[in-house]
Amino acid sequence: MENSSTVDITRINADGPASDYPYEGGGSAVKEEVQAYMEANPEAKNSDHYLVLLPENEDGAGAPYYGLGQGWAFATDYEVMDVDNLGRERDATVYIGGLAHELGHGLLLPHTTHHASENERLGMALMDAGNSTYGDAPTFLTKRSAAILNVGQLFSETKGEFYGSARARLKRIHGTVEGDNVVVEGTYETDVPVSEAIVYQDPEGRSNYNAMGWVASVSGQQFETQMPVAELTKTDAGTDYEMYVRLIHENGTLSFFPVTTYAFQESGEPKVNFDLGPRDDTIDRREWQIADFSSEEIGYDRYASNILDGDISTFWHSRWSDRDPSPTHPHFVTIKMGDEPSSVRGLEFIQRQNGQRKIRGLEVEMSTDGETWMSMGTYELEKTTVAQSIRFNREKDARYIRLTTRSSWDESGLASLAEVRAF
């Protein structure tokens, strides 16, 4: 647009009646029609971000009011949404605040909440439930949201293409408790420079609305941050947390990496102590081959042999097509390591990099002849994309390894795995 201080408003008449665009599923239908309009009228498209306002449905069913990802936000133009009603009309507070919250999603902002001290000083984070307090009590935009906006198409001071593909992966990440802080440091690889990294701690409940984030310092494809335990909003013994990382690329693209889960102890201290990354003492796999498996997804090239190909972008997936009922755990893969036994102390795994079906419960068995098996135990794998290792309580000579799934992190009956090595 010629004047960057203005917003273009385009009216597009819907193809169908209001009932064709309900709250559930209506956003996708509206998106298709808006995209079709923009393709037919390319001069009307001047950014990759859309805020779509819809009239209130006469039947009271409610129109779409949410962010759809990839730069799309939907809100309903209720009559009560007049700034003169802020602080007086509860609906105005919620819906105008909701408009701001969903606009944040339209600008690629994920959910995040405030730190404990921020809540005392600044109020409720907008990308938490700040829409419910907007205009009535303090609401603010967090530093982690600002870090994402800084490199977005509408705010970046650089010119060029935005939101292109970015190949990235976490190579190693280490976390521990030092004094009153949770300290996390990691390294990554990418083909698009990273401006900042955000480390999130997400307590159980409320989906990701209450995920607290810290903007980490980045230097030479490394990042580090210290997160005060006192800033966490849920510290009850037994509270489970999920930790994950977002890399903010200079072209506005975000890369997401789950890291680990942990719990608070009775002492009030988070049980954080992990060191994830590839080992340098793994056994040569050149003679390894798949001896047997329960199933594999052929139609999408999700072969069992993918766990031995050295490419973390490929993976084995238990079969999901052409099966009725849907398959459930257990699933297994058997690996023949070679003609001579190898001494094995443990295994290294790399979970599927994108998507779900990451393995949670896994039994490991070893054999010298492929017929008589010894269980080495059942383990819980991390829901992470970084290489992780399990160590047996005893060293074992083996020619065969059998991996049997017991559960997946997404609680489905399916399983997937990218790579496995032994050491």
Secondary structure, 3 states (H helix, E strand, C coil): CCCCCCCCCCCCCCCCCHHHCCCCCHHHHHHHHHHHHHHHCHHHCCCCCEEEEEECCCCCCCCCCCEEECCEEEEEECCCCCHHHCCCCHHHHHHHHHHHHHHHHHCCCCCCECCHHHHHHHCEECCCCHHHCCCCCCEECCHHHHHHHHCCCCCCCCCCCCCCCCCEEEEEEEEEEECCEEEEEEEEEECCCEEEEEEEEEECCCCCCCCEEEEEEEECCEEEEEEEHHHCCCCCCCCEEEEEEEEEECCCCEEEEEEEEEEECCCCCECCEEEECCCCCCCCCCCCEEEEECCCECCCCECHHHHHCCCCCCCEECCCCCCCCCCCCCCEEEEECCCCCEEEEEEEEECCCCCCCEECEEEEEEECCCCCCEEEEEEECCCCCCCEEEEEEEEEEECEEEEEECCECCCCCCCEECEEEEC
